[in-house]
């Protein structure tokens, strides 16, 4: 807002700016240092909802619980972060047709990811897919949306469009769909009755990006294998079974590292690794070259579990003689 005031045509610095730089969000490590929460679970939830915007974290009341702060700031009608999200596009120069942009964001919040699905869910009758794609690209340029393909996908395969900004993701996943309820109900009650149940799945979906950040931060300290490229794979095996792989990394030395991120309240056991190998085998049979590489005994695995690991999990990995990195939530925040 300050920038717009200074450099707009009637502003004092119009025509006198030689260089501009937009500060990116803080990384997860810096963000949680600013917040009054110290348990790893609270820190993960904080980053899933607030992202790396220090101005959002500054609104937290240290005396309040994290969910109470989320209800007050993100869900309540006049919450500071809710107001910021709802008016963000109004402050963006060159953005018109705000209702259409909000419809696109609501469609992504509802879980639609392809251009066709987003276009249909947003009910953009009378507009074509080219216009919808252009608006999505505009949201990407502003940092609100990101796009990705499956790891190893050809350039001809369609992108998935996802909400990149955490506060936007929370708003359009939970707040906007419950807008009518919030006219009649206390925001904390709305959280407890309508958001709490699917909230863990939301946090889990945001955790994967934090894990890749954490790995890159920990890599030199723990002498972990260096990563050239991160990605993931989402889809089905040839027999139509879900085959989502959370973590895929092409390493500096050419090996392929794969693994998973678990936000469950139960420790991860041996069956999880066996299922992971079965998915890789199905994808390799489908022709995914990276999956064939990941089945090699030289291919390491990376796992993060909120509830830790059972002893049989490590034993199952050891049978394959693979190098493994098993991280707890605590380890993501160690110096």
VEXLO-151188 format. One line per 5 residues: number of its first residue (from 1); for each residue x, y, z of C-alpha. Coordinates in Angstrom, 1 decimal, always signed. Last residue first. Example, Ala and Ser with C-alpha at 12.3 -4.5 7.8 and 13.67 -1.06 7.14 Angstrom:
% residues 2
2	+13.7/-1.1/+7.1  +12.3/-4.5/+7.8 .
END
This chain:
% residues 335
335	+19.7/-25.3/+14.8  +16.8/-27.7/+15.3  +13.4/-26.8/+13.8  +12.9/-29.6/+11.3  +14.5/-32.1/+13.8 .
330	+11.6/-31.6/+16.2  +9.1/-32.6/+13.5  +10.9/-36.0/+13.3  +13.1/-36.9/+10.4  +14.1/-40.2/+8.9 .
325	+16.9/-40.1/+6.4  +17.7/-43.5/+4.7  +20.5/-45.0/+2.7  +19.2/-48.2/+1.3  +20.4/-51.8/+2.1 .
320	+16.9/-53.1/+1.1  +16.5/-55.0/+4.3  +17.4/-51.8/+6.2  +14.3/-50.1/+4.9  +12.1/-52.8/+6.6 .
315	+14.2/-52.5/+9.8  +13.7/-48.7/+9.9  +9.9/-49.2/+9.7  +10.0/-52.1/+12.1  +11.2/-49.8/+14.9 .
310	+8.1/-47.7/+14.7  +8.6/-44.2/+13.5  +7.8/-40.7/+14.8  +4.4/-39.1/+15.4  +4.8/-36.1/+13.0 .
305	+6.6/-38.3/+10.5  +9.1/-37.1/+7.9  +10.6/-39.7/+5.5  +13.5/-39.6/+3.0  +14.7/-42.6/+1.0 .
300	+18.0/-43.2/-0.7  +18.4/-44.8/-4.2  +21.4/-47.2/-4.2  +19.2/-50.2/-3.9  +17.5/-49.1/-7.2 .
295	+13.8/-48.7/-7.0  +14.0/-44.9/-7.3  +15.6/-45.3/-10.7  +12.6/-47.2/-12.0  +10.4/-44.6/-10.5 .
290	+12.3/-41.8/-12.3  +11.8/-43.6/-15.6  +8.0/-43.6/-15.3  +6.9/-46.2/-17.9  +3.8/-47.6/-16.3 .
285	+5.8/-50.6/-15.0  +7.9/-48.0/-13.1  +4.7/-46.5/-11.7  +3.5/-49.9/-10.5  +6.9/-50.7/-8.9 .
280	+7.1/-47.2/-7.3  +3.6/-47.7/-5.8  +4.7/-51.1/-4.4  +7.8/-49.6/-2.9  +5.7/-47.0/-1.1 .
275	+3.2/-49.6/+0.1  +6.1/-51.6/+1.6  +7.4/-48.4/+3.3  +4.1/-47.8/+4.9  +3.7/-51.4/+5.9 .
270	+6.8/-51.1/+8.0  +5.3/-48.6/+10.5  +4.8/-44.9/+10.8  +4.0/-43.7/+14.3  +0.3/-42.7/+14.9 .
265	-1.0/-39.1/+15.1  -0.8/-38.7/+11.4  +1.0/-35.7/+9.7  +3.1/-38.0/+7.5  +5.5/-36.9/+4.8 .
260	+6.8/-39.4/+2.3  +9.8/-40.7/+0.4  +11.8/-40.6/-2.8  +15.5/-40.0/-3.6  +16.8/-40.6/-7.2 .
255	+20.5/-40.8/-7.8  +22.4/-38.6/-10.2  +25.1/-37.4/-7.8  +23.5/-34.0/-7.3  +20.3/-35.7/-6.3 .
250	+17.0/-35.8/-8.2  +14.3/-35.5/-5.5  +10.8/-37.0/-5.2  +8.8/-36.4/-2.0  +5.0/-36.7/-1.6 .
245	+4.4/-39.7/-3.9  +0.7/-40.2/-4.6  -0.2/-43.5/-6.1  -3.9/-43.9/-5.8  -5.0/-47.3/-7.3 .
240	-6.4/-47.3/-10.8  -4.9/-50.7/-11.9  -2.4/-48.8/-14.1  -1.4/-46.7/-11.0  -3.2/-43.5/-10.2 .
235	-2.3/-39.8/-9.9  +0.0/-37.4/-8.0  +3.8/-37.3/-8.3  +6.1/-35.0/-6.4  +9.0/-32.7/-7.1 .
230	+12.4/-31.4/-6.0  +15.4/-30.8/-8.2  +19.2/-30.7/-7.7  +19.3/-32.1/-4.1  +22.4/-32.6/-2.0 .
225	+22.6/-35.8/+0.0  +22.6/-35.1/+3.7  +25.7/-33.8/+5.5  +23.6/-33.1/+8.6  +24.6/-29.5/+8.8 .
220	+24.9/-29.0/+5.0  +21.5/-30.6/+4.3  +19.6/-29.1/+7.2  +18.5/-26.0/+5.4  +17.7/-27.8/+2.1 .
215	+15.8/-30.5/+4.1  +13.8/-27.8/+5.9  +12.7/-26.1/+2.7  +11.7/-29.5/+1.2  +9.8/-30.2/+4.5 .
210	+8.0/-26.9/+4.4  +6.7/-27.6/+0.9  +5.4/-31.0/+2.0  +3.7/-29.5/+5.1  +1.0/-27.5/+3.2 .
205	-0.9/-30.7/+2.2  -0.6/-32.0/+5.7  -2.0/-28.8/+7.2  -5.0/-29.1/+4.9  -5.6/-32.7/+5.8 .
200	-5.4/-31.8/+9.5  -8.0/-29.1/+8.9  -10.7/-31.4/+7.5  -12.3/-32.1/+10.9  -11.5/-28.7/+12.6 .
195	-13.1/-26.6/+9.9  -16.9/-26.9/+10.3  -17.8/-27.4/+14.0  -14.7/-26.3/+15.9  -13.7/-23.6/+13.4 .
190	-17.2/-22.2/+13.1  -17.4/-22.2/+16.9  -14.2/-20.1/+17.0  -15.7/-17.7/+14.5  -18.9/-17.2/+16.6 .
185	-22.0/-17.9/+14.4  -24.6/-15.9/+12.5  -22.8/-13.9/+9.8  -20.0/-16.5/+10.0  -22.4/-19.1/+8.8 .
180	-22.9/-17.3/+5.5  -19.1/-17.0/+4.9  -18.5/-20.7/+5.4  -17.2/-21.4/+1.8  -15.1/-18.2/+2.0 .
175	-13.5/-19.2/+5.3  -12.4/-22.8/+4.8  -10.5/-23.5/+1.5  -10.5/-19.9/+0.1  -9.3/-18.4/+3.4 .
170	-6.8/-21.1/+4.3  -5.2/-21.1/+0.8  -5.1/-17.3/+0.7  -3.3/-17.2/+4.1  -0.9/-19.9/+2.8 .
165	+0.0/-18.2/-0.5  +0.6/-20.8/-3.2  -3.0/-21.8/-4.1  -2.6/-24.6/-6.6  -2.8/-24.9/-10.4 .
160	-2.0/-28.4/-11.8  -0.3/-28.2/-15.2  -1.3/-30.1/-18.3  +1.1/-32.6/-20.0  +2.7/-31.4/-23.1 .
155	+6.0/-30.5/-21.3  +6.4/-34.1/-20.5  +6.2/-35.2/-16.8  +9.3/-36.2/-14.9  +7.8/-35.1/-11.6 .
150	+4.1/-34.4/-12.0  +3.4/-30.9/-13.2  +3.2/-27.7/-11.2  +1.5/-24.4/-10.9  +1.6/-21.7/-8.3 .
145	-1.0/-19.2/-7.1  -1.0/-16.1/-5.0  +2.5/-14.9/-5.9  +1.4/-12.0/-8.1  +2.9/-13.6/-11.3 .
140	+0.9/-16.7/-10.4  -2.3/-14.8/-10.1  -1.7/-13.3/-13.6  -1.1/-16.8/-15.0  -4.4/-17.9/-13.5 .
135	-6.1/-14.9/-15.2  -4.5/-15.8/-18.6  -5.6/-19.5/-18.2  -9.2/-18.3/-17.6  -9.1/-16.0/-20.7 .
130	-7.8/-18.9/-22.8  -10.4/-21.3/-21.3  -13.2/-19.2/-22.8  -15.7/-16.8/-21.2  -19.5/-16.9/-21.6 .
125	-20.1/-18.9/-18.5  -17.4/-18.7/-15.9  -19.1/-21.0/-13.4  -16.0/-21.0/-11.1  -16.3/-24.8/-10.9 .
120	-16.2/-25.1/-14.7  -13.1/-22.9/-15.2  -11.3/-24.6/-12.3  -12.0/-28.0/-13.7  -10.9/-27.0/-17.2 .
115	-7.8/-25.2/-16.0  -6.8/-28.2/-13.8  -6.6/-28.0/-10.0  -10.0/-28.1/-8.4  -9.8/-28.7/-4.6 .
110	-12.5/-26.3/-3.2  -9.8/-23.7/-2.5  -8.9/-23.8/-6.2  -12.6/-23.1/-7.1  -12.7/-20.3/-4.5 .
105	-9.6/-18.7/-6.1  -11.1/-18.8/-9.6  -14.4/-17.3/-8.3  -12.3/-14.5/-6.5  -10.6/-13.7/-9.8 .
100	-14.0/-13.6/-11.6  -15.4/-11.2/-9.0  -12.4/-9.0/-9.2  -13.1/-8.1/-12.8  -10.0/-5.8/-13.0 .
95	-6.4/-6.2/-11.8  -4.1/-3.7/-13.4  -2.6/-2.5/-10.1  -3.1/-4.9/-7.2  -4.7/-3.2/-4.2 .
90	-8.2/-4.5/-5.0  -6.6/-8.0/-5.3  -5.5/-7.9/-1.7  -8.9/-6.8/-0.2  -10.2/-10.2/+0.9 .
85	-6.8/-11.4/+2.0  -6.0/-8.3/+4.1  -9.4/-8.3/+5.7  -9.1/-12.0/+6.6  -5.6/-11.2/+8.1 .
80	-6.9/-8.4/+10.3  -10.1/-10.2/+11.4  -13.2/-8.1/+10.7  -15.5/-11.0/+9.8  -13.8/-13.4/+12.1 .
75	-12.0/-16.3/+10.3  -8.4/-15.3/+9.8  -7.4/-13.0/+12.7  -9.7/-14.0/+15.6  -10.3/-17.6/+14.6 .
70	-6.6/-18.2/+13.8  -5.6/-16.5/+17.1  -8.1/-18.8/+19.0  -6.6/-21.8/+17.2  -3.1/-20.8/+18.2 .
65	-3.9/-20.2/+21.9  -4.0/-16.6/+23.1  -1.6/-14.9/+25.5  +1.0/-14.4/+22.8  -1.5/-12.4/+20.7 .
60	-0.6/-12.9/+17.1  -0.9/-9.8/+14.8  +2.9/-9.7/+14.1  +2.6/-13.1/+12.5  +0.6/-11.6/+9.7 .
55	+3.0/-8.7/+9.1  +5.8/-11.3/+9.0  +4.3/-13.0/+6.0  +5.9/-16.4/+5.7  +2.8/-18.6/+5.6 .
50	+0.0/-17.7/+8.1  -2.1/-20.9/+7.9  +0.4/-23.7/+7.1  +3.2/-21.8/+8.9  +1.2/-21.6/+12.1 .
45	+0.1/-25.3/+11.9  +3.8/-26.4/+11.5  +4.8/-24.2/+14.4  +2.0/-25.5/+16.6  +3.1/-29.1/+15.9 .
40	+6.8/-28.3/+16.5  +6.0/-26.8/+20.0  +7.5/-23.4/+20.5  +4.7/-20.8/+19.8  +5.1/-17.1/+20.3 .
35	+5.9/-16.3/+16.7  +8.9/-14.4/+15.2  +11.2/-17.5/+15.2  +8.5/-19.4/+13.4  +8.8/-17.1/+10.4 .
30	+12.6/-17.3/+10.1  +12.6/-21.1/+9.9  +9.7/-21.3/+7.5  +11.3/-19.0/+5.0  +10.2/-15.3/+4.9 .
25	+7.9/-14.2/+2.1  +9.6/-12.6/-0.9  +10.6/-8.9/-0.8  +9.6/-7.1/-4.0  +12.5/-5.1/-5.4 .
20	+12.3/-1.8/-7.2  +15.0/+0.1/-9.1  +15.4/+3.6/-10.6  +12.4/+5.2/-9.0  +12.1/+9.0/-9.8 .
15	+9.2/+8.9/-12.3  +6.5/+9.0/-9.6  +8.3/+9.5/-6.2  +5.9/+12.1/-4.7  +2.7/+10.4/-5.8 .
10	+0.2/+11.8/-8.4  +1.1/+9.2/-11.0  +1.4/+6.3/-8.5  +4.9/+5.8/-7.1  +4.6/+6.7/-3.4 .
5	+1.0/+5.7/-2.7  +1.3/+2.4/-4.4  +4.5/+1.6/-2.5  +2.8/+2.4/+0.8  +0.0/+0.0/+0.0 .
END
